[in-house]
């Protein structure tokens, strides 16, 4: 689970950070606002990626799920986040589902 969900969060952080500049140029969002929202989301995603899958860190899956909702909600400020949020939420929940399925098979074997 650690590798799969961590990878989703790292990729999400990269894409969200890269979306800041086009948002400023194309959507005419103030640079400070776009940087704070996008940068904040990217930093939280990186921190959660480092914690996911560690012992006694089950809360990270809930925090990651909340982050997905936050990314979608950030679409109010940065409209591209609506699309990115839905895509990464699908990756996130699919990653959790696949990791749990794999862990069940490994435990049974």
Buried (B, 14 or more C-beta within 10 A) or exposed (E): BBEBBBBBBBBBBEBBBEBBEEBBEEEEBEEEEBBEBBBEBBEBBBBBBBBBBEEEBEEBBEBBBEBBEBBBEBBEBBEBBBEBBBEBBEBBBEBBEEBEEEEEEEEEE
